[in-house]
């Protein structure tokens, strides 16, 4: 583009130089001819008028002293400075000016044009009537002053033409710059647009109307391009967001299906295990009643009964996860009271180097079993302070409400319960399995892997959802959303037992 602009500038300057070279000599010759004709015409008209005056003066002179008076008139004419030759001819007799620069006759005819014969003198004759005869007045006028004026005028014309040529070249250079400047701006704008920057407006300021018109058209095209680009970008972003939402919903669905499958399996295993443990517990209790209390057999039977009770507790937790509990008490209650009861137990077991912070922004009623939610809070708080270990940290419980469907996954108002810690955090591979039963990252004998699966089962049974955010070294945050229920009646909540 820059090479093209330089070429255009060179072409424009070359064209101006060619025009000046072709027209300047013709212009000089034409103007010089006009100037020369004007000065010559003025000179000829002036000398002719002057010679007529002299002839008229000689014609009225007295005849008695005509020669002396004629010589005096001729001397006066020569002294005027314009005439270089003056004489009167009367046949063979001639009367000359005594001070004329040319006292000898000029053997040539009169001049009809200025500068004729090349002798720098203009000769003119007049016939003067003197009674019955006539005399001829012959005057020669100096052409040198007029020739000098013509030469000076020609020099001025030449200087004017040269100034005009230089000015035209300068104007051509300025005009090329005026034309090239917006083109350079257009080139820079094209480079910006090619680099992806289409938001900078095109500003090609120029005094040329056509350039301004091109600027308006290009700016209109740029705005259309910006609008099209923004629409495409918005469509791409919307498709990306839709794709992310679709993938997230698929992931949630797959996770729920996997949890439901595992829950069904765990529920079936728990029932079968419960069927096996029930006769063991019954026969152990019957045998314990028939043997002496202090016998070694009684001690063994007591150990069997205790182990059976622990096994039934494990079965109960599995059934809670699989939502196959025999019964639960459903009521409308507020989360703050249940949260305070659970935190009273948590504070008793949490080390003193862990700070517990509670933030209750809003407490909305929910429908479910308060004892099960009590268990949810205990399990999550226990996992939180165990994740922080002996180094201490901060345990935060936040209670509130939200109606954002992007977070809750459904329309309507939801109670929000958020429990976060400053522990070691988890990787994504671990978070994908934390709600599965018997999955644990602890050492053997330190956990059953049912705590978070039970929490998931309780929250799901209440119609809610649970999500987790964590990263290694950045702690963990569990967020629970429970559907809000209508306000309880003033007489108190009414319990409903469901099988």
N, C-alpha and C positions, 0 to 999 in steps of 0.2 A: 504493500500500500504506500509506504513512504517513497519507494522508487517511482511508483506511478505519479505521485504528487510532484516530485522533483521533475519528472518528465513533462508534466503539464505546465509547470512553471517555466521550464526551458522553452517549450513550444510557444507559450504566450509571449515571452520576451523576444524570441526569435521573430515571431510575427510582427511585433511592434517595430523591431529593428528593420525588417524588410520593408514595411510600410513607410517608415521614415526615409530609408535610403532611396525608395522609389519616388516618393512624393516631395521630399524636401527640395531637390534641385528644381523640379517643375514649379513648386511654390515660390522658390527664390526668383526664378526667371520671370514668372508671371508678375509677382509683386514689383520686381525691379523695373519691368517694362512700364507698369502703371505709374510708378514713382517718376521714372524718367520722362514719360509723356506728360505728366502733370507739371513737372518743373519746366519742361521745354515750352509747353503751351502758355504757361504763365509768363515765361521770358519773352516769347514771341509777341504775345498780346501787349506786354508792357513796352517793348521797344517800338512796336508799330504805333502805339498810341503816342509815345514820346516823339517819334519822328514826324507824326502828323502835326503835333503842336509846334515843332520847330519850323516845319514847312509853312504853316499858317502865319507864324510870326514873320518869316522872311517875305511872305506874299504881301503883307500890309506895310512893309518898310517904304520910306520915302525914296522916290526915284533919283533925286538930286545927289544924295550921298549914299547910294545903295551899296557900293563896294565896301566902303568903310563900315557901314552898319552890318553888312553880311559877315565881314571878317570878325567883327565883335561878337555877333551871335554865335558864329562857329567856335570862337575861342571859349565862350561861355558854356557851349554844349560839351566841349572836350573837358573843361574844368569840372563838369558834373561827375566825372569818374566813370560813367557808363560807356562813353563813346571813345573809341581809339582812332577813328578816322572820320573827318568831316571835310566836304568840299562842295562847291557850287560850280557847275559847268554851263557856260553860255557859248556854245559853238566851240571856237578854238580857245576861248578864254576860260581860265580856271581860277577860282578863289579858294585858297586853303586856309585852314586854321594855322595860326602861327605857332601854336604849342601842341599840335597833334603829334601823337607817337608815330603815325603813319602819314607822311606828307606827300608821298608819291602816289600816283594813281594806282588803283588795284585793277589789273587787267582781267577781271572775271565778272560774271553776271551776279545778280542778287541771289541771296539764299532764300529757298522756300521752306526749308526745314532746319530745326536746331541741330547744330553740329555738322552741317553739310560742308563739304570740301576739306574738313579736317584742319582748318587753320585757326581754330579757337576764336573766330570772329564771325559775326553775323552782319551781312551787308544788305542794305535796303535803300532804294532810290525813290524820290518823289519829284514830280514835275510841278514847277511853280510858274504861274502865269504872271508875266510882267508886261502889261499893256499888250502891244502887238506881237511880242515874242515871249518865249518861255525859257526858263533855266531849269536845270536838274540838280536836286539836292541829293547827295550821296553820303550816307552815314554808315560807319562800321562800329558795331557794339561788341564789347568784350564778353565772351561766353565763359571765361574761366571761373568767375564766382558761382555761376549756375552749375557748371560742371563739378565744382567742389561740393556744392550742396547735393547734387545727385549722387556723387561718390559717398558722401557721409550718410545719405539716406539709404543707399544700398548696404552699407556696412551695418546700419541699424536693423535693416530687414534681415540680413544674415545672422546677426546676433539674436534677433527675436526668434528666428527659425531654429537656431541651435538651442536656445532656452526652451522652446516648445518641444523639441525632440528629447532633450534631457528630462523635461517635466513629464512627457508621455511615457518615457521609460520608467521613471520613478512611479508614476501612476500605475503602470502595468505591473511593476513589482508589488506595489501595495495591493492592487486588485487580486493578483495571484495569491498573496498572503491571506486576503479576506476570503477568497474562495477556498483556499487550502485549509485554513484553520478549522472550519466546521467539519471538513472531511477528515482531518486528523482526530477531531473529537469523536466523529462517527467510528473511526478505526478503533480508538480506545474503547468506546462503548461496545463495539463488536467483540473485542477481546474479552471484556468483562462478561458479556453474555455467553460467549463460548466457554468461559471458565465457570459458568453457573450463576453468576451474580446478575440477576435480571431485575433487581429492585431499584437500582440507581436510575433516575430519570435522565433522558437524553436532553442535554442543554446545548444546542448549537446556535449560539447567538450570532446573528449576521444581519447586515443591512440589506442583503439581497433577498428580495421577496421569494424567489424560487427556492433558495436555500431554506428559508423559514418554512415554506410549504412542505419541502422534503422532511424537515425536522418534525413537523406536526404529524405527517403520515407515519414516520418511523416510530415516534413516541406512541401513536395509537397502536401500532403493531406490537410494540414492547408491552403495553398494558394488556393487550389481548393475550400475549404470551405469558405474562405474569399470572393473569386470571386462569388460563388453562393449566399452567404449572401448579398453581395453588389448588385447583380443583383435583388434579391428578394426585397431588400429595395428600390431600384430605381423603380421597378415595383409598389410596394405599394405606394411610394410617387407619382408616375405618376397617379396611379388610384385615389389617394386622391385628387390630383390637378384637375384631370378631373371631379371627382364627385363634387368638390367645384364649378368648372366652370359651370357644368350642373345645379347645384342647384341655382347658381347666375343668370344664364340665365332664368331658370324657374321663379325665383322671379321677375326678370325684366319684363318678358313677362306677368306674372300675374298682376304686378303693372301697366303696360301699358294698359292691357285689362281693368283693373278696372278703370283707369283714362279715357280711351276712352269711357267706358260705362257711367261713371258719366258725361263726357263731352257731350256725345250725349243727355243724359237726361237734362243736364243743358241748352244745346242749344235749345232743344225743349221748355223747360219752358221759356227761355228768349224770344223766338219768340212769344209764346203765350202771354207772359207778355207785350211784345212790341206792339202786336196787340191790347191789351186792353188799354195800355197807350196812343196810338196814337190818338184815337177819344177823349179821355179825354182832351189831350193837345189841340186839334183843337177846340173843343167846348168851352174850357175855354178861349182860345185866342179870339174866335168870341164873346163870351159874354163880355169879357173885353173891346172889341172895341165898344160895344153898350151901355155901362153904363157910367155914369159920372165918370171922373177920381178921384174925391174927395169923392166919395160915399163909404160907408163901404163895399158894395158888391164888388167894384173894388179891395179893399185891399184883400178880401178873394180870389177873382179870381187870383190875383198876387201870393198869397201863393200856390194856386193850381198849377199854371204854374211852379213855382220854384220847388215844390215837384215832378212834372212830369219830369222836366229836370234832377233832381237827380236820379229819377228812371231809366230814359233812360241811364244815365251814368253808373248805375249799370248793366243794360242790356248789354251795350257795353263791359264792363269788362267780363261779363259771356261769351259773344260771342267770345271775344279774347281767353279765356281759351279753349273754345270748338272748336276753329279754324273754326268758322263759320262766320267770319267777311265778310262783303259785299265786301270789296276791300282792298288791301294793295299795297304799292309802293315798288317794288322789284328793287334793284340796287346793284351794286358791290361797297363796301366801306371798309374802314379800321376802326378798332375798336378804335384806339387811339383818333381820333377827337370826336367821339360820347362819349367816356369815359370822356374826358376832359369837355365836355358840361354838362354831368350829374353830375360830381364831383363839378362843379361850383355851382350848386344848392344844392348839399349835404352839402358843406362847409358852406353854409348860414344858415342851420338849425341844423347842428350837434353841440352839446355843445363843448365849448373850452377845456374841460378836456378829450376829445377823440382825439387821434392822428391819422391822416390819412396818410398812407404811400402808395405810388404808385411805383410799379416796372414794368417797361415796357422792357421786354427782347427782344421781337420780335413782330412786328405788321404785320400780314398777312391779305390780303383782304378776305372778306366773302360776301355772297349773301343774301340779305334780306332787311328789312325795318329799316333804322337807327332810326326812331322814336320809333319803338317797342323795339329795343335794348336799347334805352334811358330809356324806361319805366322799362325794366329788371334791369338795374343798379340802378335806383332810388328805386325800390321795395326792392332789396337785401340790399342796403346800409341802407335804412330806418329800415328794420328788424334788421340789425346788430347793429346800435347805440341804438335802443330801447332795444335790449337784454342786452347791457352793462349798461343801466340805468344811474342813477346819479352818480355812482361810477367812471365813466370814464373808459378808456381802450384804445385799439388800433384797428383801422380799416385798414386792409391791402388789397390792390387791386393789383393783379398780372396779367400781360398781357404777353402772350407768344405763342408758337406753339409746337406741338408734332405730331409724327407719330407712337406712340406706340399703337398697336391694343388692347393690354390688358387693356388700360385705356379708349380709345375712343370707343371700341366696333365695330370698322370697319377699313378697310384698307384705306390708303391715309393720307394726311396731314390735320391737324385740328388746328384751332385757339383755344387758351386756355384763358379763363377768370376766375380768381379765386378771390373770395371775402371772407375774413375771419375776425372773430372778437374774442375778448377775453371775451365774455359774459358768461352767466350762462350755456349755452349748452343745449342739449336735450338728453332724453333717447331714446332707440331704439324703444320703443312702440310709441313714439310721431313721430319719423322720418318716420315711416311707413305710416303716414297719412298726412304729411305736404303739399303734392301737391294736396290733395283732396279739392274741393270747399267747402267753408263755414266751414272748420275745422280751429279752432283757440284755442290757450291756453290762450288768454287774457280775461279780464273781459268783461261782457256784455256791449256793447256800445263803446268798445275801438277798435274793428276791425271787418271787415266783413268776414275774412277767405278766401278772393279771391286773395290776393297779390301773394302768391307763386303758386297758381293754374294758374294765369295769366302768371307768369314767365315761368312755365312749358309749357303752350300752345304756347307762343311765341317761345321758344327755339325749341320745337318740330316742329312748322311750318317752321322753318329755316333749318330743317333737322339735328338738333343737339341733344345733350343729356345733362342732368344735373344730378349731383350726390352730395350728402351731407355727410360730416363726422362731427360727434359731439359726445360729452360725457359730462355728468354733471360736471360743474365746469371747463371744458377744452375748452370752446368756440365752435364755429361752422365754418365750411368751406364749401362754395358752389363752385363747379367747373363746368364750362360750356364748352362744346366742340362744336364748329361750323365748318362744312366742309369748308376748304379753297377754294376760288374761283380764277380763273385766274386773272392776273393783269389787272386793268382797263385801258382803252385806254387813251392816253395823252389828247384827246379832252375832257375828262370828262366822268363821268358815265352816261349811258343812262337808264332812268327809264322805267320800264315795268309795266303796270297796269294789275292786274289779278283779275278776279271776284271770 
